[in-house]
Amino acid sequence: METSAFRRAYSEAEAALEEVLRADGIDVALRVAEELWAVARLVDATPTLRRNLADPSREGSDRAALAQGLLTGKVHGNSLHIVLAVVAQRWPAAGDLGLALERLGVEAVMAHAQHEGRLGQVEDELFRFDRIVGATPDLQAALADRRADAQAKGALVERLLSVRTAPQTVRLAKQAVAGVRGRRFDLTVASFLEQAAARQDQVSATVTTAVPLSATQLDRLEAALSSQYGRQIHTNVIIDEGVVGGIRVEIGDEIIDGTVGHRLVEARRQMTS
């Protein structure tokens, strides 16, 4: 869970990303993302470097100078500008440095998708791919295998995602497989989806139902939830015959369970209590 200290530091670093995108244009976003992720992997794989770049006993300018000496000529100037802004912040934990770099890369890809009018598509495709992986044990194991070559796993993701998938979705899915600090694929995708929703000023809701909802039913549900929460709601629908009937809605840590299965469990609990 993010702390207020992390949010403050991240907000400062994010301002550097937005500055780059305004100054250099959205066309640099995908390259910037790849370079930020490369630096995140370097930091993640080098404990001594990670500690030095996040050392709270050193001035932010000293940490930035260390990063500049290491990365000058290895990444483009606009990417370096963002990295220096990240390193200059005081992070609650050393591991937050890599996570912030990854997250900024995700923001850059999503900004590119939003510019092309396909961020909602990317969000939906990421969610569906996560469900496919979760429902396929062999695939889940292959993508989670830390001994497997990262490039091979990335190539597998590219083969699995069809040509109709947005290129930004492919990039994000490959990064979710690579991850930072060994985070699980599903948790990484969940964090990416939260970023997509926040960028669109939305709240994501996962809706589980026994049968597909019609467009009218989905519109009514989203309208009711938006009214209740005071923000636009984006729904991701899961079909699960096990719920028998009704729907289950998850928004963050809150669960609204109106399924028949849940009501039967509650009835049995009350009868035996």
C-alpha positions as CSV (number, residue, x, y, z in Angstrom):
1,M,0.0,0.0,0.0
2,E,1.3,3.4,-0.9
3,T,2.3,5.7,2.0
4,S,1.9,9.5,1.9
5,A,5.7,9.8,1.7
6,F,5.7,7.6,-1.4
7,R,2.9,9.6,-3.0
8,R,4.7,12.9,-2.3
9,A,8.0,11.6,-3.8
10,Y,6.2,10.1,-6.8
11,S,4.3,13.2,-7.5
12,E,7.6,15.2,-7.8
13,A,9.0,12.5,-10.1
14,E,5.8,12.3,-12.2
15,A,6.0,16.1,-12.8
16,A,9.4,15.5,-14.6
17,L,7.7,12.9,-16.9
18,E,4.9,15.3,-17.7
19,E,7.4,18.0,-18.4
20,V,9.2,15.7,-20.9
21,L,6.0,14.8,-22.7
22,R,5.0,18.4,-23.0
23,A,8.4,19.6,-24.2
24,D,9.3,16.7,-26.5
25,G,5.9,15.4,-27.6
26,I,4.0,12.2,-27.1
27,D,6.1,10.4,-29.8
28,V,9.0,10.0,-27.3
29,A,6.7,8.3,-24.7
30,L,7.3,4.6,-25.7
31,R,11.1,5.0,-25.9
32,V,11.1,6.8,-22.6
33,A,9.1,4.0,-21.1
34,E,11.5,1.3,-22.3
35,E,14.5,3.2,-21.0
36,L,12.9,3.8,-17.6
37,W,12.1,0.1,-17.4
38,A,15.7,-0.7,-18.3
39,V,17.0,1.5,-15.5
40,A,14.5,-0.1,-13.1
41,R,15.9,-3.5,-14.0
42,L,19.4,-2.4,-13.5
43,V,18.6,-0.9,-10.1
44,D,16.6,-4.0,-9.2
45,A,19.5,-6.3,-10.1
46,T,22.2,-4.3,-8.4
47,P,21.7,-4.1,-4.6
48,T,24.7,-1.8,-4.0
49,L,23.6,0.6,-6.7
50,R,20.0,0.6,-5.3
51,R,21.2,1.4,-1.8
52,N,23.4,4.2,-3.0
53,L,20.8,5.8,-5.2
54,A,18.2,5.6,-2.4
55,D,20.5,6.4,0.5
56,P,18.6,9.0,2.7
57,S,21.8,10.1,4.4
58,R,23.1,11.5,1.1
59,E,21.8,14.7,-0.5
60,G,19.4,14.3,-3.4
61,S,21.9,16.2,-5.6
62,D,24.6,13.7,-4.8
63,R,22.4,10.8,-5.7
64,A,21.4,12.5,-8.9
65,A,25.1,13.1,-9.8
66,L,25.8,9.4,-9.2
67,A,23.0,8.4,-11.6
68,Q,24.1,11.0,-14.1
69,G,27.6,9.7,-14.2
70,L,26.4,6.1,-14.6
71,L,23.7,6.7,-17.3
72,T,25.0,9.6,-19.4
73,G,25.3,8.4,-23.0
74,K,23.4,5.2,-22.2
75,V,19.9,6.7,-22.2
76,H,18.5,9.7,-24.0
77,G,18.6,13.0,-22.3
78,N,14.8,13.2,-21.6
79,S,14.8,9.8,-20.0
80,L,17.8,10.8,-17.9
81,H,16.0,13.9,-16.8
82,I,13.2,11.8,-15.4
83,V,15.6,9.3,-13.7
84,L,17.5,12.2,-12.0
85,A,14.2,13.5,-10.7
86,V,13.4,10.0,-9.3
87,V,16.8,9.6,-7.7
88,A,16.6,13.1,-6.2
89,Q,13.5,12.2,-4.1
90,R,13.6,10.7,-0.6
91,W,11.8,7.3,-0.9
92,P,10.5,5.5,2.2
93,A,12.3,2.3,1.1
94,A,15.1,1.5,-1.3
95,G,12.9,-0.8,-3.3
96,D,10.5,2.1,-4.0
97,L,13.1,3.5,-6.4
98,G,12.6,0.7,-8.9
99,L,8.9,0.6,-8.5
100,A,8.7,4.4,-9.2
101,L,10.7,4.0,-12.4
102,E,8.5,1.2,-13.5
103,R,5.3,3.1,-12.7
104,L,6.5,6.2,-14.6
105,G,7.3,4.0,-17.6
106,V,3.7,2.6,-17.4
107,E,2.4,6.2,-17.2
108,A,4.3,7.1,-20.4
109,V,2.9,4.1,-22.3
110,M,-0.6,5.0,-21.1
111,A,-0.2,8.6,-22.0
112,H,0.7,7.4,-25.6
113,A,-2.4,5.1,-25.6
114,Q,-4.6,8.0,-24.4
115,H,-3.3,10.3,-27.1
116,E,-4.3,7.7,-29.6
117,G,-7.8,7.3,-28.0
118,R,-7.3,3.7,-27.0
119,L,-6.5,3.7,-23.3
120,G,-9.9,2.1,-22.5
121,Q,-9.0,-0.6,-25.0
122,V,-5.6,-1.2,-23.4
123,E,-7.2,-1.4,-20.0
124,D,-9.8,-4.0,-21.2
125,E,-7.1,-6.1,-23.0
126,L,-4.8,-6.1,-20.0
127,F,-7.6,-7.3,-17.8
128,R,-8.6,-10.1,-20.2
129,F,-5.0,-11.3,-20.6
130,D,-4.6,-11.4,-16.8
131,R,-7.8,-13.6,-16.6
132,I,-6.4,-15.9,-19.3
133,V,-3.1,-16.3,-17.5
134,G,-4.9,-16.9,-14.2
135,A,-7.1,-19.6,-15.7
136,T,-4.2,-21.4,-17.4
137,P,-1.9,-23.1,-14.8
138,D,0.8,-24.0,-17.3
139,L,0.9,-20.5,-18.8
140,Q,0.9,-19.0,-15.3
141,A,3.9,-21.2,-14.3
142,A,5.8,-20.4,-17.5
143,L,5.4,-16.7,-17.0
144,A,6.2,-16.8,-13.3
145,D,9.4,-18.9,-13.7
146,R,12.2,-16.7,-12.5
147,R,14.8,-19.1,-14.0
148,A,13.3,-18.6,-17.5
149,D,14.9,-16.2,-19.9
150,A,13.2,-12.8,-19.8
151,Q,13.3,-12.3,-23.5
152,A,11.8,-15.8,-24.1
153,K,8.9,-14.9,-21.8
154,G,8.4,-11.6,-23.6
155,A,8.4,-13.4,-26.9
156,L,5.7,-15.8,-25.5
157,V,3.6,-12.8,-24.5
158,E,3.9,-11.4,-28.0
159,R,2.8,-14.7,-29.6
160,L,-0.2,-14.9,-27.2
161,L,-1.5,-11.5,-27.9
162,S,-3.2,-11.3,-31.2
163,V,-2.4,-8.8,-34.0
164,R,-5.7,-7.0,-33.0
165,T,-4.2,-6.1,-29.6
166,A,-3.1,-2.6,-29.1
167,P,0.8,-2.3,-29.2
168,Q,0.7,-0.5,-25.8
169,T,-1.1,-3.5,-24.3
170,V,1.7,-5.8,-25.6
171,R,4.4,-3.5,-24.1
172,L,2.6,-3.4,-20.7
173,A,2.0,-7.1,-20.6
174,K,5.7,-7.8,-21.4
175,Q,6.7,-5.5,-18.6
176,A,4.2,-7.1,-16.2
177,V,5.9,-10.5,-16.9
178,A,9.4,-9.0,-16.4
179,G,8.2,-7.1,-13.3
180,V,10.3,-5.3,-10.6
181,R,11.6,-7.1,-7.5
182,G,9.9,-10.3,-8.4
183,R,6.3,-9.1,-8.0
184,R,3.6,-11.6,-9.1
185,F,2.2,-11.0,-12.6
186,D,-1.4,-10.6,-11.3
187,L,-0.4,-8.0,-8.7
188,T,1.6,-6.1,-11.3
189,V,-1.3,-6.1,-13.8
190,A,-3.7,-5.0,-11.0
191,S,-1.4,-2.0,-10.3
192,F,-1.3,-1.1,-14.0
193,L,-5.1,-1.2,-14.2
194,E,-5.3,1.1,-11.2
195,Q,-3.0,3.5,-13.1
196,A,-5.2,3.3,-16.2
197,A,-8.3,4.0,-14.2
198,A,-6.7,6.9,-12.4
199,R,-5.4,8.5,-15.6
200,Q,-9.0,8.5,-16.9
201,D,-10.3,9.8,-13.6
202,Q,-12.2,6.5,-13.1
203,V,-12.5,3.8,-10.5
204,S,-12.2,0.2,-11.6
205,A,-14.9,-2.3,-10.6
206,T,-14.6,-6.0,-11.1
207,V,-18.1,-7.5,-11.7
208,T,-18.6,-11.3,-11.4
209,T,-21.8,-12.7,-12.8
210,A,-23.1,-16.1,-13.9
211,V,-24.2,-14.9,-17.4
212,P,-23.0,-12.0,-19.6
213,L,-24.7,-8.7,-18.9
214,S,-26.4,-6.9,-21.8
215,A,-25.1,-3.4,-22.8
216,T,-28.2,-1.9,-21.1
217,Q,-27.7,-3.8,-17.9
218,L,-24.0,-2.8,-17.8
219,D,-24.8,0.8,-18.5
220,R,-27.3,0.8,-15.6
221,L,-24.9,-0.8,-13.3
222,E,-22.1,1.6,-14.1
223,A,-24.5,4.5,-13.7
224,A,-25.7,3.3,-10.3
225,L,-22.1,2.7,-9.1
226,S,-20.9,6.1,-10.4
227,S,-23.8,7.8,-8.5
228,Q,-22.9,5.9,-5.3
229,Y,-19.1,6.5,-5.5
230,G,-19.2,10.0,-7.0
231,R,-16.8,9.1,-9.8
232,Q,-17.0,7.4,-13.2
233,I,-16.8,3.6,-12.9
234,H,-15.1,1.4,-15.4
235,T,-16.3,-2.2,-15.1
236,N,-14.3,-5.4,-15.8
237,V,-16.7,-8.3,-16.1
238,I,-15.9,-12.0,-15.1
239,I,-18.3,-14.8,-16.1
240,D,-18.4,-17.5,-13.4
241,E,-21.2,-20.0,-13.5
242,G,-20.4,-20.8,-9.8
243,V,-22.1,-17.7,-8.6
244,V,-25.5,-19.2,-9.8
245,G,-27.2,-15.9,-10.1
246,G,-26.9,-12.2,-9.1
247,I,-23.6,-10.3,-9.2
248,R,-20.6,-9.6,-7.1
249,V,-18.9,-6.2,-7.3
250,E,-15.3,-5.5,-6.1
251,I,-14.1,-1.9,-5.9
252,G,-10.8,-1.6,-4.2
253,D,-11.1,-3.3,-0.8
254,E,-14.9,-3.0,-0.8
255,I,-17.0,-6.0,-1.9
256,I,-20.7,-5.9,-2.7
257,D,-21.8,-9.5,-2.9
258,G,-25.4,-10.0,-4.2
259,T,-24.8,-13.5,-5.7
260,V,-27.1,-16.4,-5.0
261,G,-24.2,-18.5,-3.8
262,H,-23.2,-15.8,-1.2
263,R,-26.8,-15.6,0.0
264,L,-27.0,-19.4,0.4
265,V,-23.8,-19.4,2.5
266,E,-25.1,-16.6,4.7
267,A,-28.4,-18.4,5.1
268,R,-26.5,-21.6,6.2
269,R,-24.4,-19.6,8.6
270,Q,-27.4,-18.0,10.2
271,M,-29.1,-21.3,10.6
272,T,-26.1,-22.9,12.4
273,S,-25.2,-19.9,14.5
